[in-house]
Amino acid sequence: MPGVPLRPSPIRSPLRRAWQLSAWRLAAIVLGCLLLGFALGQPWPLLALGLAAILAWHYLQLRTVLGRLNRRERLEPPEGRGVFAELTRVLHDRQRENRERKRRLLGTLRAFRQAAAALPDAVVVLDRREQRIDWFNEASERLLGLSYPTDIGSRFCNLVRSPRVTAWMESGAGEPLLDVQGTGEESLRLSMRLIDYTTEQQLLIARDISKLLHLEQVRRDFVANVSHELRTPLTVLHGYLDMLEPEDVPEWAGMLGEMRRQSGRMTQIVEDLLTLSRLESRDSLPLETVEMASMLASLQGEAEALSAGRHCIEVVDSAGVDLFGSHKELHSAFSNLVINAVRYTPAGGAIRVEFSLADQGGAHLCVVDTGPGIAPQHIPRLTERFYRVSTSRSRDSGGTGLGLAIVKHILQLHQAQLRIESEPGRGSRFCCEFDSAHCRIRSADAVDAAS
Ligand code: ADP
């Protein structure tokens, strides 16, 4: 019926029943003692005796329960009734629930450990302070040569014994470390990653990348071999085409011109591919002081020759330092940027080469033009091989699509960055950013020669 409040059901809780039973028992004992006391003519001493007996019984019960809890004994379900039986029942239920929860947690933990142990990658749990090993999975034994239980508690760097790994971990291991020699087979190559997963612990993951590196090597060798094999036939073809004079067969003049252009383009592609393969196969370059005054003068000369007066070309040198790197490769990278600027900037545009000190240390060489600019979606992909914003424009300008890939590789070998800023219709800015380790104070002779 609407409007009539529901009455609580009259079921009594076991706790309430136990309290009531105990109260009745107490009342019965008090009454019994008084009746017996009156019958014997000593009611108060008998009441005191009865109450003392009740107190002693409660004390004993309390002692038993506390003793069992203290000994972490497993409590049995109680048999009697009353408050102490109820207390034992509540404690027994809590114990059972806790055991159940612990079993579930242990099961989950075991499942996680089993999953981590079954991973094909090496997983090592390290303490963050000293990087000592807390736990590792089976794959760590195979890939990193760890052995259980002797290596638990040892410092990871002492066991792996690789100066590269030690330096990487000491520097904070921000980026993954590639191509680390694993234990066992000579060809085993690993990539390592360090993840901070609690405030106390770190997770080190080492993955076998030998197959990946092998495939990469096969790809590099293939490109290098194909380019190398194409070089000779192209030289022969080019030679014969050069021998044919268009004046001898005037009706073939157009065709001959196109054939020469295309074979020249192919030769350039092959040369660029070989340059890329050569750069990719190296980890470092022989370094020397690169005099920037003469480098900038040579870049200006190249730009002016290619532009043939169609652009306004300016070179600004405010850095006052020289670079420390490979002269040949740096010249190739900078001239690629300058040639691109001349090629893509329409006649009447301006090209500026700036060599300046960076605010945060190091030096920047920037090539700035007022050309067509590049839409933002193309910028991150410009250094990919054969990536072109406009295929036709690049072909018309004689480009191979490999120039910026070469620039990126050369800069990587100098631990430098290529930063590209551009706005369609307003021009582009290609900056090579060098750190202070690759800069040298310019010598007085070089300053005199430049002035
Ligand atoms: P390409 O040999 O085709 O010039 P690059 O790798 O040197 O190859 O350049 C990749 C693409 O970047 C070019 O096809 C061109 O579209 C674009 N690009 C490079 N430099 C400039 C520039 N200064 N202005 C406008 N676009 C440029």
Boltz pocket constraint, residues with backbone or C-beta under 6 A from the ligand:
constraints:
  - pocket:
      binder: B
      contacts: [[A, 336], [A, 337], [A, 340], [A, 341], [A, 344], [A, 345], [A, 369], [A, 371], [A, 372], [A, 373], [A, 374], [A, 382], [A, 384], [A, 387], [A, 388], [A, 389], [A, 390], [A, 394], [A, 395], [A, 398], [A, 399], [A, 400], [A, 401], [A, 402], [A, 403], [A, 404], [A, 405], [A, 428]]
      max_distance: 6.0
